[in-house]
Amino acid sequence: MSGLILSIESSCDDSSIALTEIQTKKIIFHQKISQEKEHSAFGGVVPELASRLHAELLPQILEKTQSYLKDLKAIAVTTQPGLNITLLEGLMMAKTLAYALNLPLIGVNHLKGHLYSLFLEKDSIFPLGVLLVSGGHSMLFEARSFTEMKIVARSIDDSFGESFDKVSKMLGLGYPGGPIVESYAKNGNDLAFSFPLPLKSKKQFAFSFSGLKNAVRLEIEKSKTKTMDLERFKADICASFQRVAVEHLCQKCNIFLQQNQQQDKQCQWKHFAIVGGASANCLLREKIAKLCEDYALILLLSPLEYCSDNAAMIGRVAIESYMQKEFDDFNLQAIPKMQTF
């Protein structure tokens, strides 16, 4: 077996460790323990609780990798963006391992990790356009190489995934909101409510979900004075909200794809991807697939099990850093807000 990279992910509420073979890119080991059950009672992630759980769960997972420690060539860890208090749990473990085993340390941007979730156990494809949607981020960017990535649009307020969480919380449906709202939407009428399309009349090339979220809130407030089938109401709200949220993303993606076609032929990309935890939404995948078909683009999707935060995608990025000998020293810090890819 060629050398391995051990990678650690703790940017939010998923504790995860993976082992990836450098030469073949094969995932030798991967485990993720979700904290959703513990946070669901609070309707969202509680940073202090998440940090305590990482401190408990990460060592449990690490113990299962002991037989591979002799084959390690580097330690990789998510350092940005994320919750500072949870990033630190993974970073302290990574520094300890790197020091004790005398191995190089690799800090990884977990948004770049989401991009590389497309390329698990395979070679990367560049250039490509990317829609990244998660609980903390919504953005469009061009990726021309491992080191050349340009953000062209991002959310000015809530993210796509965050808006699902908030709608679910307003309806009393639980956390995480993405799969719950999507499930309710399957049984609802998506034209029952005419929610406004965000930024419809604005020239600003960005995403925004706060206005849509507020429109949902107002309808929920109105419903409290009416007698109705509550389950039907919830389903219709979810379906109507999801339709508009996805339409908003598709409208901006359409502009992005038009811009790509207007570039010189040698600069145009032939692949488009959706990545991030919220990219698991079936309606979004369906609508973006149709959009890619219209523009004769090949759609790339991450495997559903690797859409949300995980250490395997961190390990895949780390292979690229290792091959280019891009290592970090022990002054490596956690960076809660993303600065650059």
C-alpha positions as CSV (number, residue, x, y, z in Angstrom):
1,M,0.0,0.0,0.0
2,S,1.3,3.5,-0.9
3,G,1.3,6.3,1.6
4,L,-2.0,7.5,3.2
5,I,-3.3,10.9,4.3
6,L,-5.4,11.0,7.4
7,S,-8.0,13.8,7.2
8,I,-10.2,15.4,9.9
9,E,-13.5,17.3,9.5
10,S,-15.1,19.3,12.3
11,S,-16.3,22.5,10.8
12,C,-19.8,22.3,12.2
13,D,-21.8,19.4,13.6
14,D,-20.3,16.3,11.8
15,S,-17.4,14.5,13.3
16,S,-15.5,12.7,10.6
17,I,-12.1,11.1,9.9
18,A,-10.9,9.5,6.6
19,L,-7.9,7.7,5.3
20,T,-7.1,8.2,1.6
21,E,-4.4,6.5,-0.5
22,I,-2.3,9.2,-2.1
23,Q,-1.3,7.4,-5.3
24,T,-4.7,5.8,-6.2
25,K,-6.9,8.3,-4.4
26,K,-8.8,5.3,-3.0
27,I,-10.7,5.9,0.3
28,I,-9.3,3.3,2.7
29,F,-11.4,4.3,5.7
30,H,-14.1,6.8,6.3
31,Q,-16.5,7.4,9.2
32,K,-18.8,10.3,10.0
33,I,-20.9,10.6,13.1
34,S,-23.7,13.1,12.8
35,Q,-24.8,15.2,15.8
36,E,-28.3,16.0,14.3
37,K,-30.1,14.2,17.0
38,E,-28.4,16.2,19.8
39,H,-29.0,19.5,18.1
40,S,-32.6,18.9,16.9
41,A,-34.1,19.8,20.2
42,F,-32.7,23.3,19.8
43,G,-33.8,23.8,16.2
44,G,-30.2,24.3,15.0
45,V,-26.6,23.8,15.8
46,V,-25.4,24.9,19.3
47,P,-21.7,25.6,18.9
48,E,-20.6,24.7,22.4
49,L,-22.5,21.4,22.3
50,A,-21.0,20.6,18.9
51,S,-17.5,21.3,20.3
52,R,-18.0,19.0,23.3
53,L,-19.4,16.2,21.1
54,H,-16.4,16.5,18.7
55,A,-14.1,16.2,21.7
56,E,-15.8,12.9,22.5
57,L,-16.5,11.5,19.1
58,L,-13.3,12.3,17.1
59,P,-11.0,10.2,19.4
60,Q,-13.5,7.3,19.1
61,I,-13.2,7.4,15.3
62,L,-9.4,7.9,15.4
63,E,-9.0,4.7,17.5
64,K,-10.3,2.7,14.5
65,T,-7.4,4.0,12.3
66,Q,-4.5,2.9,14.6
67,S,-3.4,0.0,12.4
68,Y,-2.8,2.5,9.5
69,L,-0.8,5.1,11.4
70,K,2.5,3.5,10.2
71,D,1.5,4.2,6.6
72,L,0.6,7.9,7.1
73,K,2.5,10.6,5.0
74,A,0.5,13.6,6.1
75,I,-2.3,14.9,8.4
76,A,-5.0,17.1,6.8
77,V,-7.7,19.1,8.6
78,T,-10.5,21.5,7.8
79,T,-9.4,25.0,9.0
80,Q,-12.0,27.3,7.2
81,P,-14.8,28.3,7.1
82,G,-16.9,27.1,10.0
83,L,-17.6,27.5,13.7
84,N,-14.4,28.6,15.4
85,I,-15.0,26.5,18.5
86,T,-15.6,23.3,16.4
87,L,-12.8,23.9,13.9
88,L,-10.4,24.1,16.9
89,E,-11.3,20.5,18.0
90,G,-10.2,19.1,14.7
91,L,-7.2,21.4,14.4
92,M,-5.8,20.5,17.8
93,M,-6.1,16.8,17.0
94,A,-4.4,17.3,13.7
95,K,-1.5,19.3,15.2
96,T,-1.1,16.7,17.9
97,L,-0.9,13.8,15.4
98,A,1.4,15.7,13.1
99,Y,3.8,16.5,15.9
100,A,3.7,13.0,17.5
101,L,4.2,11.2,14.2
102,N,6.6,13.8,12.7
103,L,4.3,14.3,9.6
104,P,3.5,17.4,7.5
105,L,0.3,19.3,8.3
106,I,-2.2,20.4,5.6
107,G,-5.0,22.9,6.3
108,V,-8.0,22.6,4.0
109,N,-10.8,25.0,3.0
110,H,-13.9,22.8,3.4
111,L,-15.7,24.6,0.5
112,K,-12.9,23.4,-1.8
113,G,-13.6,20.1,-0.2
114,H,-17.1,20.2,-1.4
115,L,-15.8,20.8,-4.9
116,Y,-13.5,17.8,-4.6
117,S,-16.3,15.6,-3.4
118,L,-17.0,15.4,-7.1
119,F,-13.6,13.7,-7.6
120,L,-13.4,11.1,-4.9
121,E,-11.3,8.2,-6.0
122,K,-10.9,9.7,-9.4
123,D,-9.0,12.5,-11.3
124,S,-10.3,16.0,-11.2
125,I,-11.9,17.8,-14.2
126,F,-11.2,21.4,-15.0
127,P,-12.4,23.9,-16.0
128,L,-16.0,23.9,-14.7
129,G,-18.7,26.1,-13.3
130,V,-20.0,25.3,-9.8
131,L,-23.1,26.0,-7.7
132,L,-22.3,25.4,-4.1
133,V,-25.3,25.3,-1.7
134,S,-25.1,24.4,1.9
135,G,-26.3,25.3,5.4
136,G,-23.8,28.2,5.5
137,H,-23.1,29.2,1.9
138,S,-24.7,29.7,-1.5
139,M,-22.3,30.7,-4.3
140,L,-21.5,30.4,-7.9
141,F,-17.8,30.1,-8.9
142,E,-15.5,29.2,-11.8
143,A,-12.9,26.6,-11.1
144,R,-10.1,26.5,-13.6
145,S,-7.6,24.5,-11.6
146,F,-6.7,23.5,-8.1
147,T,-5.4,27.0,-7.4
148,E,-7.5,29.1,-9.7
149,M,-11.1,29.6,-8.5
150,K,-13.2,32.8,-8.8
151,I,-16.4,33.5,-7.0
152,V,-18.9,35.3,-9.2
153,A,-22.0,35.4,-7.0
154,R,-22.9,34.6,-3.4
155,S,-25.7,35.1,-0.9
156,I,-26.1,38.6,0.6
157,D,-28.0,37.1,3.6
158,D,-29.3,33.6,4.3
159,S,-28.0,30.6,2.5
160,F,-30.1,28.2,0.5
161,G,-29.7,25.5,3.1
162,E,-30.2,27.9,6.0
163,S,-33.5,29.1,4.6
164,F,-34.8,25.5,4.6
165,D,-33.8,25.2,8.3
166,K,-35.6,28.4,9.2
167,V,-38.8,27.5,7.3
168,S,-38.8,24.1,9.0
169,K,-38.3,25.7,12.4
170,M,-41.2,28.2,11.8
171,L,-43.5,25.3,10.9
172,G,-42.3,23.3,14.0
173,L,-41.1,20.5,11.8
174,G,-37.6,20.0,13.3
175,Y,-34.0,20.0,12.3
176,P,-32.2,19.7,9.9
177,G,-34.8,21.4,7.7
178,G,-33.6,20.4,4.2
179,P,-34.8,16.8,4.1
180,I,-37.9,17.6,6.2
181,V,-39.1,20.4,4.0
182,E,-38.4,18.4,0.9
183,S,-40.4,15.5,2.3
184,Y,-43.4,17.7,3.1
185,A,-43.2,19.4,-0.3
186,K,-43.7,16.1,-2.1
187,N,-47.3,16.0,-0.8
188,G,-48.0,19.7,-1.3
189,N,-49.3,22.1,-4.0
190,D,-46.3,24.2,-5.1
191,L,-48.6,26.9,-6.5
192,A,-50.7,27.2,-3.3
193,F,-48.7,30.3,-2.3
194,S,-47.3,32.9,-4.7
195,F,-44.1,33.8,-2.8
196,P,-42.0,36.5,-4.4
197,L,-38.9,35.5,-6.5
198,P,-35.9,37.0,-4.7
199,L,-34.0,39.8,-6.5
200,K,-36.3,39.5,-9.5
201,S,-36.1,43.1,-10.5
202,K,-32.6,43.7,-9.2
203,K,-29.5,43.9,-11.4
204,Q,-27.4,42.6,-8.6
205,F,-25.9,39.2,-9.4
206,A,-26.2,37.5,-6.1
207,F,-28.5,35.3,-4.0
208,S,-30.9,36.3,-1.3
209,F,-33.3,34.2,0.8
210,S,-34.3,36.5,3.7
211,G,-37.2,38.1,1.8
212,L,-38.6,34.7,0.8
213,K,-38.2,33.5,4.3
214,N,-40.1,36.5,5.6
215,A,-42.9,35.9,3.1
216,V,-43.3,32.4,4.5
217,R,-43.4,33.7,8.0
218,L,-46.2,36.1,7.2
219,E,-48.3,33.3,5.7
220,I,-47.7,31.2,8.8
221,E,-48.8,34.2,11.0
222,K,-52.0,34.6,8.9
223,S,-52.8,30.9,9.3
224,K,-53.1,31.2,13.1
225,T,-56.4,33.0,12.7
226,K,-57.9,30.4,10.3
227,T,-59.4,27.0,10.6
228,M,-57.7,24.6,8.2
229,D,-56.1,21.2,7.6
230,L,-52.8,21.9,9.3
231,E,-50.9,19.1,7.6
232,R,-52.1,20.2,4.2
233,F,-51.1,23.8,5.0
234,K,-47.6,22.7,6.0
235,A,-47.2,20.7,2.8
236,D,-48.3,23.5,0.6
237,I,-46.1,26.0,2.3
238,C,-43.1,23.7,1.9
239,A,-43.8,23.0,-1.7
240,S,-44.4,26.6,-2.6
241,F,-41.3,27.8,-0.7
242,Q,-39.1,25.1,-2.3
243,R,-40.3,25.9,-5.8
244,V,-39.4,29.6,-5.5
245,A,-36.1,28.9,-3.7
246,V,-35.0,26.5,-6.4
247,E,-36.3,28.9,-9.2
248,H,-34.1,31.7,-7.7
249,L,-31.0,29.5,-7.9
250,C,-31.8,28.4,-11.4
251,Q,-32.4,32.0,-12.6
252,K,-29.0,33.0,-11.4
253,C,-27.4,29.8,-12.8
254,N,-29.0,30.6,-16.2
255,I,-27.3,34.0,-16.2
256,F,-24.0,32.3,-15.3
257,L,-24.3,29.7,-18.1
258,Q,-25.1,32.5,-20.6
259,Q,-22.0,34.3,-19.5
260,N,-20.0,31.1,-20.1
261,Q,-21.3,30.8,-23.6
262,Q,-20.2,34.4,-24.3
263,Q,-16.5,33.7,-23.4
264,D,-13.9,32.7,-26.0
265,K,-14.2,29.1,-27.0
266,Q,-10.9,28.1,-25.3
267,C,-12.1,29.6,-22.0
268,Q,-15.6,28.0,-22.0
269,W,-16.2,25.1,-19.6
270,K,-18.1,22.0,-20.7
271,H,-19.0,20.8,-17.2
272,F,-21.2,22.3,-14.5
273,A,-21.5,20.9,-10.9
274,I,-23.8,21.3,-7.9
275,V,-22.0,20.6,-4.6
276,G,-22.6,21.1,-0.9
277,G,-25.0,19.5,1.6
278,A,-28.1,21.2,0.1
279,S,-27.2,19.8,-3.4
280,A,-28.9,16.6,-2.3
281,N,-32.3,18.4,-3.0
282,C,-34.0,16.4,-5.7
283,L,-35.9,19.3,-7.2
284,L,-32.8,21.3,-7.5
285,R,-30.9,18.4,-9.2
286,E,-33.8,18.0,-11.6
287,K,-34.0,21.6,-12.6
288,I,-30.3,22.1,-12.9
289,A,-30.0,18.9,-15.0
290,K,-32.6,20.5,-17.4
291,L,-30.6,23.7,-17.5
292,C,-27.4,21.9,-18.3
293,E,-29.2,20.0,-21.1
294,D,-30.3,23.3,-22.6
295,Y,-26.7,24.5,-22.7
296,A,-25.2,21.2,-23.8
297,L,-23.2,20.9,-20.6
298,I,-22.3,17.8,-18.6
299,L,-23.7,17.9,-15.1
300,L,-21.4,16.6,-12.3
301,L,-22.9,15.5,-9.0
302,S,-21.4,14.3,-5.7
303,P,-22.5,10.9,-4.4
304,L,-25.4,11.6,-2.0
305,E,-23.5,10.2,1.0
306,Y,-20.7,12.7,0.4
307,C,-22.7,15.8,-0.2
308,S,-22.6,17.1,3.3
309,D,-19.4,17.8,5.3
310,N,-17.2,14.8,5.5
311,A,-13.5,14.0,5.9
312,A,-13.2,12.0,2.6
313,M,-13.6,15.2,0.6
314,I,-11.0,16.9,2.8
315,G,-8.6,14.0,2.2
316,R,-9.1,14.4,-1.6
317,V,-8.1,18.0,-1.5
318,A,-5.1,17.2,0.7
319,I,-3.8,14.8,-2.0
320,E,-3.5,17.8,-4.4
321,S,-1.7,19.8,-1.7
322,Y,0.6,16.9,-0.9
323,M,1.5,16.4,-4.5
324,Q,2.4,20.1,-4.8
325,K,4.2,20.0,-1.5
326,E,2.0,22.7,0.0
327,F,2.3,22.2,3.7
328,D,1.4,24.3,6.8
329,D,3.4,24.9,9.9
330,F,2.2,24.6,13.5
331,N,1.0,28.3,13.5
332,L,-1.9,27.1,11.4
333,Q,-5.1,28.8,12.7
334,A,-8.8,28.2,12.4
335,I,-10.6,30.8,10.2
336,P,-14.3,30.9,10.8
337,K,-15.1,33.2,7.8
338,M,-13.8,32.2,4.4
339,Q,-11.2,34.5,3.0
340,T,-10.1,32.7,-0.2
341,F,-10.1,29.4,-1.9
